[in-house]
Amino acid sequence: MRPRWLWKGLAARLALMTLASPAMAVPPDIGLFFQAGSRDEGESRNALAALARDWDNAYAGMILDMARLLKGPSRASGAGGTGAPSGDGLADEGAGAGARSRPSLDESAPGDRMIPGDPRRERLVKFLEKQTGQKFGQDLKAWRRWLWRQPYKPHPELLAFKAGLYSSLDPAMAAFFTPGAQPRIRLDEVDWGGVGVNGIPPLEHPRLVKAEDAAYLKGKNVVFGLVVNGEARAYPKRILAWHEMALDSVGGVELAVVYCTLCGTVIPYRAEVAGRTFRFGTSGLLYRSNKLMFDHETKSLWSAVEGRPVVGALAGSTLQLRALPVVTTTWEEWKARHPGTTVLSLETGFDRDYSEGAAYRGYFATDRLMFDIPAEDNRLKNKADRARGPGYQTASSPWRKSLRVETGSFPQSSALPNLEILPVFLRFVALI
């Protein structure tokens, strides 16, 4: 038995250690974040005061997520119309779960009159300025760039927060953020894309026509072509751009043909992996301006550019979809090489303007991005998606070496035409 003086000495040491060590901060209840965005100003200010007591800059992303769903200040033209929003607020664009496509980019003239935004957003931004010492005002893009430079220390209930926030846009989104494996990506970089779950509807085993019956296609129209077990199939860009995914069967293989219009990547994946066949959909969410797809079986979110689950039950697995070779070329070139090809019919079951270049016309009219990314490589323009294929030589092609690296995994064979256009936005690929 230890003498009493020894116990007293140990107790004294523990007391000194407690006084010398900072108290362990208890993360604030996520309900306070939602109350901070309340229409009731008193409730909002009380919640913000409570958040301030246990504040950590790592929580800034939660405030920004709410601010982005509230209308920001905008510029009104001299004619009385409403111009472009100031800063990055998705609520400014008016997109919803039933939208046919994502919001467009607006331009405004210098000197346009400013119209105040939602006062809740102003309160949230002022709170961030006070807590962080940063002075970005209503420029939410600048706020997010600052956030992504900070160490990632997520709130332990960030999944539940995301579920609650995005379920207010589309209740189906809550299923993507149920507790599960540790996410592979920063959740504060998961972004709402302006539409609900399958708001950009995938084509599921779409109707096909023979090449000679595809009278709607012009020779120079862009198509994505692939050959599986001897069967050739063409997916016109003018159709796939409206749907961003085609669930199809080619050569007896179930495929998910994924096309992210925002970053210019088209990748046909085998839908079967590790003995399981998945049915994929479009989540309505993005990561670094690249779409996140989901599987109906587990509701896990998958990276469209990597083909692996990044959030949800499967995020901790080693599953990765196998990508198949694909070429982007013209209809006349593809048809000449593969006269027996089939191609998507215009009869998709959806009412869309499938004319060439109609989808995302405003987005591709400028080099501006619609959604934020944490860093940029200024050696290329944002949307530099066209280049001659392997073998094309020119002294004015500074990215020729990068193209060889990017396309190196795609085997060259008689099944593939001479590439005229390569479906890569190299700046995005380098950042993901």
SEBATI-599126 format. One record per residue (C-alpha): residue number from 1; residue in one letter; y, x, z. Coordinates in steps of 0.02 Angstrom, whole numbers. Layout:
% residues N
NODE     i   aa        y        x        z
NODE   NUM    A        Y        X        Z
...
***
This chain:
% residues 432
NODE     i   aa        y        x        z
NODE     1    M        0        0        0
NODE     2    R      170       70      -52
NODE     3    P      303       94       85
NODE     4    R      447      -28       93
NODE     5    W      576      106       51
NODE     6    L      491      136     -117
NODE     7    W      502      -47     -165
NODE     8    K      686      -48     -116
NODE     9    G      716      105     -226
NODE    10    L      632       25     -375
NODE    11    A      730     -136     -351
NODE    12    A      893      -37     -346
NODE    13    R      849       55     -507
NODE    14    L      808     -109     -595
NODE    15    A      974     -182     -538
NODE    16    L     1070      -33     -608
NODE    17    M      975      -43     -773
NODE    18    T     1018     -228     -787
NODE    19    L     1203     -192     -757
NODE    20    A     1204      -48     -881
NODE    21    S     1114     -142    -1022
NODE    22    P     1200     -276    -1126
NODE    23    A     1129     -450    -1105
NODE    24    M     1008     -502    -1241
NODE    25    A     1103     -625    -1351
NODE    26    V     1017     -792    -1374
NODE    27    P     1035     -853    -1554
NODE    28    P     1138    -1013    -1563
NODE    29    D     1050    -1176    -1596
NODE    30    I     1049    -1214    -1782
NODE    31    G     1115    -1387    -1744
NODE    32    L     1282    -1306    -1704
NODE    33    F     1298    -1244    -1883
NODE    34    F     1277    -1419    -1951
NODE    35    Q     1398    -1489    -1822
NODE    36    A     1523    -1356    -1876
NODE    37    G     1529    -1444    -2045
NODE    38    S     1556    -1615    -1968
NODE    39    R     1692    -1731    -2034
NODE    40    D     1741    -1759    -1852
NODE    41    E     1866    -1618    -1823
NODE    42    G     1840    -1618    -1635
NODE    43    E     1651    -1604    -1652
NODE    44    S     1673    -1467    -1782
NODE    45    R     1791    -1363    -1675
NODE    46    N     1680    -1380    -1522
NODE    47    A     1530    -1319    -1622
NODE    48    L     1629    -1172    -1692
NODE    49    A     1684    -1124    -1517
NODE    50    A     1503    -1125    -1459
NODE    51    L     1451    -1020    -1609
NODE    52    A     1589     -895    -1572
NODE    53    R     1517     -860    -1399
NODE    54    D     1351     -797    -1470
NODE    55    W     1415     -739    -1639
NODE    56    D     1332     -610    -1750
NODE    57    N     1395     -569    -1924
NODE    58    A     1218     -596    -1985
NODE    59    Y     1249     -783    -1963
NODE    60    A     1392     -781    -2090
NODE    61    G     1272     -830    -2229
NODE    62    M     1236     -996    -2144
NODE    63    I     1421    -1038    -2135
NODE    64    L     1443     -986    -2316
NODE    65    D     1295    -1093    -2372
NODE    66    M     1382    -1246    -2300
NODE    67    A     1553    -1197    -2366
NODE    68    R     1484    -1182    -2543
NODE    69    L     1429    -1364    -2537
NODE    70    L     1604    -1422    -2492
NODE    71    K     1743    -1443    -2619
NODE    72    G     1863    -1298    -2625
NODE    73    P     2043    -1291    -2684
NODE    74    S     2065    -1315    -2871
NODE    75    R     2199    -1294    -3001
NODE    76    A     2273    -1446    -3087
NODE    77    S     2340    -1429    -3263
NODE    78    G     2514    -1483    -3308
NODE    79    A     2442    -1636    -3394
NODE    80    G     2376    -1696    -3227
NODE    81    G     2194    -1655    -3258
NODE    82    T     2085    -1556    -3140
NODE    83    G     2053    -1377    -3190
NODE    84    A     1936    -1245    -3126
NODE    85    P     1889    -1226    -2944
NODE    86    S     1957    -1078    -2847
NODE    87    G     1818     -971    -2776
NODE    88    D     1634    -1010    -2783
NODE    89    G     1598    -1187    -2727
NODE    90    L     1451    -1278    -2803
NODE    91    A     1521    -1444    -2745
NODE    92    D     1668    -1415    -2862
NODE    93    E     1553    -1431    -3012
NODE    94    G     1486    -1604    -2971
NODE    95    A     1305    -1564    -3012
NODE    96    G     1166    -1658    -2926
NODE    97    A      980    -1686    -2923
NODE    98    G      985    -1789    -3081
NODE    99    A     1090    -1668    -3182
NODE   100    R     1025    -1622    -3353
NODE   101    S     1082    -1443    -3339
NODE   102    R     1174    -1328    -3223
NODE   103    P     1364    -1335    -3202
NODE   104    S     1469    -1260    -3339
NODE   105    L     1603    -1127    -3320
NODE   106    D     1781    -1191    -3329
NODE   107    E     1939    -1097    -3370
NODE   108    S     2113    -1132    -3302
NODE   109    A     2285    -1081    -3357
NODE   110    P     2395     -965    -3253
NODE   111    G     2518    -1056    -3143
NODE   112    D     2420    -1218    -3128
NODE   113    R     2461    -1321    -2973
NODE   114    M     2338    -1298    -2829
NODE   115    I     2250    -1451    -2757
NODE   116    P     2186    -1430    -2578
NODE   117    G     1999    -1436    -2552
NODE   118    D     1892    -1511    -2414
NODE   119    P     1972    -1471    -2244
NODE   120    R     1798    -1435    -2173
NODE   121    R     1779    -1291    -2293
NODE   122    E     1949    -1223    -2242
NODE   123    R     1898    -1230    -2057
NODE   124    L     1736    -1138    -2093
NODE   125    V     1824    -1001    -2192
NODE   126    K     1957     -975    -2058
NODE   127    F     1818     -964    -1928
NODE   128    L     1732     -828    -2030
NODE   129    E     1894     -731    -2047
NODE   130    K     1921     -736    -1859
NODE   131    Q     1743     -687    -1815
NODE   132    T     1717     -550    -1944
NODE   133    G     1892     -479    -1967
NODE   134    Q     1873     -499    -2156
NODE   135    K     2012     -582    -2256
NODE   136    F     1933     -654    -2413
NODE   137    G     2006     -828    -2395
NODE   138    Q     1926     -957    -2509
NODE   139    D     1846     -824    -2619
NODE   140    L     1666     -861    -2573
NODE   141    K     1602     -738    -2702
NODE   142    A     1690     -598    -2609
NODE   143    W     1622     -662    -2445
NODE   144    R     1444     -658    -2511
NODE   145    R     1462     -483    -2584
NODE   146    W     1520     -426    -2414
NODE   147    L     1376     -516    -2328
NODE   148    W     1244     -436    -2439
NODE   149    R     1308     -263    -2392
NODE   150    Q     1270     -298    -2210
NODE   151    P     1101     -264    -2128
NODE   152    Y      987     -414    -2145
NODE   153    K      956     -486    -1971
NODE   154    P      919     -669    -2005
NODE   155    H      934     -805    -1876
NODE   156    P      755     -840    -1814
NODE   157    E      773    -1021    -1871
NODE   158    L      847     -982    -2042
NODE   159    L      700    -1064    -2131
NODE   160    A      731    -1225    -2035
NODE   161    F      918    -1214    -2073
NODE   162    K      884    -1194    -2259
NODE   163    A      764    -1341    -2254
NODE   164    G      893    -1452    -2170
NODE   165    L     1036    -1398    -2283
NODE   166    Y      946    -1414    -2449
NODE   167    S      856    -1574    -2402
NODE   168    S     1029    -1654    -2397
NODE   169    L     1036    -1617    -2583
NODE   170    D      856    -1662    -2623
NODE   171    P      731    -1708    -2485
NODE   172    A      592    -1624    -2585
NODE   173    M      672    -1454    -2556
NODE   174    A      629    -1456    -2370
NODE   175    A      447    -1419    -2411
NODE   176    F      494    -1248    -2479
NODE   177    F      555    -1187    -2310
NODE   178    T      418    -1239    -2190
NODE   179    P      365    -1102    -2067
NODE   180    G      242     -985    -2149
NODE   181    A      225     -805    -2199
NODE   182    Q      373     -687    -2184
NODE   183    P      483     -710    -2339
NODE   184    R      483     -562    -2459
NODE   185    I      668     -584    -2501
NODE   186    R      831     -609    -2408
NODE   187    L      848     -795    -2376
NODE   188    D     1038     -780    -2379
NODE   189    E     1020     -737    -2564
NODE   190    V      923     -897    -2601
NODE   191    D     1048    -1007    -2689
NODE   192    W     1058    -1187    -2746
NODE   193    G     1060    -1194    -2936
NODE   194    G     1153    -1359    -2950
NODE   195    V     1001    -1470    -2983
NODE   196    G      861    -1546    -2881
NODE   197    V      674    -1512    -2886
NODE   198    N      623    -1521    -3069
NODE   199    G      800    -1577    -3107
NODE   200    I      776    -1465    -3259
NODE   201    P      609    -1545    -3305
NODE   202    P      465    -1434    -3362
NODE   203    L      369    -1483    -3518
NODE   204    E      191    -1522    -3466
NODE   205    H       66    -1499    -3608
NODE   206    P      199    -1543    -3736
NODE   207    R      165    -1621    -3904
NODE   208    L      136    -1495    -4045
NODE   209    V      154    -1497    -4234
NODE   210    K       92    -1382    -4371
NODE   211    A      212    -1258    -4449
NODE   212    E      226    -1359    -4611
NODE   213    D      274    -1515    -4512
NODE   214    A      413    -1432    -4411
NODE   215    A      550    -1485    -4531
NODE   216    Y      680    -1483    -4391
NODE   217    L      671    -1293    -4376
NODE   218    K      783    -1182    -4483
NODE   219    G      725    -1010    -4535
NODE   220    K      847     -917    -4422
NODE   221    N      813    -1023    -4268
NODE   222    V      754     -919    -4121
NODE   223    V      576     -944    -4059
NODE   224    F      468     -866    -3925
NODE   225    G      297     -827    -3999
NODE   226    L      131     -782    -3922
NODE   227    V      -51     -767    -3974
NODE   228    V     -194     -800    -3852
NODE   229    N     -375     -780    -3905
NODE   230    G     -323     -796    -4087
NODE   231    E     -218     -954    -4064
NODE   232    A      -33     -937    -4108
NODE   233    R      102    -1043    -4027
NODE   234    A      292    -1046    -4047
NODE   235    Y      416    -1112    -3920
NODE   236    P      588    -1139    -3998
NODE   237    K      728    -1077    -3886
NODE   238    R      830    -1231    -3930
NODE   239    I      698    -1337    -3842
NODE   240    L      640    -1223    -3702
NODE   241    A      819    -1188    -3646
NODE   242    W      832    -1369    -3588
NODE   243    H      670    -1363    -3489
NODE   244    E      649    -1180    -3435
NODE   245    M      462    -1201    -3416
NODE   246    A      316    -1260    -3520
NODE   247    L      146    -1292    -3441
NODE   248    D       28    -1270    -3588
NODE   249    S     -145    -1218    -3642
NODE   250    V     -160    -1087    -3778
NODE   251    G     -324    -1011    -3834
NODE   252    G     -413    -1099    -3691
NODE   253    V     -299    -1019    -3560
NODE   254    E     -187    -1120    -3445
NODE   255    L      -10    -1050    -3452
NODE   256    A      157    -1069    -3368
NODE   257    V      285    -1013    -3497
NODE   258    V      440     -977    -3393
NODE   259    Y      612     -959    -3470
NODE   260    C      762     -922    -3358
NODE   261    T      914     -961    -3463
NODE   262    L     1034     -882    -3337
NODE   263    C      957     -708    -3350
NODE   264    G      874     -719    -3521
NODE   265    T      694     -686    -3470
NODE   266    V      548     -775    -3552
NODE   267    I      377     -736    -3478
NODE   268    P      212     -825    -3513
NODE   269    Y      103     -815    -3358
NODE   270    R      -80     -857    -3338
NODE   271    A      -79    -1003    -3216
NODE   272    E     -244     -945    -3142
NODE   273    V     -247     -804    -3016
NODE   274    A     -382     -753    -2892
NODE   275    G     -490     -899    -2943
NODE   276    R     -352    -1029    -2914
NODE   277    T     -256    -1123    -3049
NODE   278    F      -80    -1170    -3000
NODE   279    R       33    -1305    -3070
NODE   280    F      211    -1243    -3068
NODE   281    G      379    -1329    -3064
NODE   282    T      564    -1287    -3054
NODE   283    S      629    -1282    -2875
NODE   284    G      814    -1300    -2916
NODE   285    L      843    -1138    -2818
NODE   286    L      889     -963    -2875
NODE   287    Y      874     -785    -2815
NODE   288    R      996     -660    -2891
NODE   289    S     1034     -780    -3034
NODE   290    N      849     -791    -3076
NODE   291    K      754     -954    -3057
NODE   292    L      630     -980    -2917
NODE   293    M      482    -1083    -2972
NODE   294    F      361    -1166    -2852
NODE   295    D      178    -1215    -2851
NODE   296    H      135    -1396    -2814
NODE   297    E      -18    -1345    -2714
NODE   298    T       67    -1250    -2571
NODE   299    K      253    -1276    -2609
NODE   300    S      279    -1087    -2604
NODE   301    L      426    -1016    -2700
NODE   302    W      384     -887    -2834
NODE   303    S      493     -759    -2920
NODE   304    A      501     -805    -3103
NODE   305    V      532     -625    -3156
NODE   306    E      396     -546    -3048
NODE   307    G      267     -685    -3047
NODE   308    R      231     -673    -2861
NODE   309    P      264     -788    -2712
NODE   310    V      416     -738    -2609
NODE   311    V      444     -882    -2486
NODE   312    G      318     -999    -2406
NODE   313    A      134    -1002    -2364
NODE   314    L       85     -879    -2501
NODE   315    A      225     -754    -2474
NODE   316    G      114     -641    -2371
NODE   317    S      -24     -636    -2501
NODE   318    T      -55     -508    -2637
NODE   319    L      -58     -641    -2773
NODE   320    Q       32     -597    -2934
NODE   321    L       23     -691    -3097
NODE   322    R      -30     -597    -3252
NODE   323    A      103     -594    -3388
NODE   324    L       52     -605    -3570
NODE   325    P      139     -524    -3719
NODE   326    V      278     -626    -3799
NODE   327    V      403     -592    -3937
NODE   328    T      572     -667    -3973
NODE   329    T      604     -679    -4158
NODE   330    T      655     -801    -4294
NODE   331    W      554     -950    -4349
NODE   332    E      540     -885    -4527
NODE   333    E      474     -717    -4465
NODE   334    W      349     -795    -4346
NODE   335    K      288     -922    -4473
NODE   336    A      266     -788    -4606
NODE   337    R      159     -683    -4488
NODE   338    H       64     -832    -4415
NODE   339    P       53     -972    -4545
NODE   340    G      -74    -1063    -4438
NODE   341    T       41    -1071    -4288
NODE   342    T       81    -1229    -4195
NODE   343    V      254    -1262    -4125
NODE   344    L      334    -1383    -4003
NODE   345    S      379    -1554    -4071
NODE   346    L      552    -1627    -4046
NODE   347    E      467    -1777    -3967
NODE   348    T      469    -1710    -3790
NODE   349    G      493    -1874    -3699
NODE   350    F      669    -1821    -3647
NODE   351    D      840    -1862    -3719
NODE   352    R      922    -1696    -3755
NODE   353    D     1028    -1617    -3890
NODE   354    Y      898    -1496    -3959
NODE   355    S     1010    -1423    -4093
NODE   356    E     1018    -1233    -4101
NODE   357    G     1133    -1161    -3967
NODE   358    A     1175    -1329    -3885
NODE   359    A     1099    -1288    -3715
NODE   360    Y     1214    -1186    -3604
NODE   361    R     1342    -1168    -3743
NODE   362    G     1483    -1147    -3617
NODE   363    Y     1386    -1018    -3517
NODE   364    F     1353     -908    -3667
NODE   365    A     1531     -927    -3732
NODE   366    T     1590     -798    -3605
NODE   367    D     1517     -646    -3518
NODE   368    R     1548     -721    -3346
NODE   369    L     1405     -758    -3228
NODE   370    M     1381     -930    -3152
NODE   371    F     1296     -869    -2994
NODE   372    D     1318     -717    -2883
NODE   373    I     1216     -559    -2884
NODE   374    P     1233     -420    -2753
NODE   375    A     1274     -280    -2876
NODE   376    E     1305     -249    -3059
NODE   377    D     1269     -109    -3182
NODE   378    N     1421     -100    -3295
NODE   379    R     1337        2    -3430
NODE   380    L     1295     -162    -3517
NODE   381    K     1381     -328    -3535
NODE   382    N     1312     -466    -3424
NODE   383    K     1230     -558    -3569
NODE   384    A     1182     -417    -3687
NODE   385    D     1020     -500    -3738
NODE   386    R     1002     -450    -3920
NODE   387    A      938     -287    -3988
NODE   388    R      828     -222    -4127
NODE   389    G      649     -188    -4080
NODE   390    P      550      -26    -4061
NODE   391    G      583       96    -4201
NODE   392    Y      761       39    -4229
NODE   393    Q      873      192    -4223
NODE   394    T     1060      196    -4202
NODE   395    A     1178      316    -4116
NODE   396    S     1277      167    -4050
NODE   397    S     1133       97    -3946
NODE   398    P     1159      173    -3773
NODE   399    W     1020       65    -3700
NODE   400    R      883      113    -3825
NODE   401    K      789      215    -3692
NODE   402    S      799       69    -3569
NODE   403    L      726      -48    -3699
NODE   404    R      576       65    -3723
NODE   405    V      546       65    -3535
NODE   406    E      564     -123    -3522
NODE   407    T      449     -165    -3666
NODE   408    G      323      -27    -3635
NODE   409    S      199     -145    -3553
NODE   410    F      187     -255    -3706
NODE   411    P       54     -189    -3826
NODE   412    Q       99     -170    -4007
NODE   413    S      -29     -247    -4124
NODE   414    S      -43     -342    -4286
NODE   415    A      -25     -502    -4184
NODE   416    L      155     -457    -4144
NODE   417    P      291     -459    -4278
NODE   418    N      424     -325    -4293
NODE   419    L      538     -375    -4151
NODE   420    E      711     -428    -4205
NODE   421    I      769     -489    -4035
NODE   422    L      707     -435    -3865
NODE   423    P      714     -564    -3725
NODE   424    V      786     -454    -3590
NODE   425    F      946     -448    -3492
NODE   426    L      924     -270    -3434
NODE   427    R     1061     -277    -3304
NODE   428    F      970     -415    -3211
NODE   429    V      799     -335    -3228
NODE   430    A      866     -175    -3152
NODE   431    L      934     -266    -3000
NODE   432    I      785     -373    -2953
***
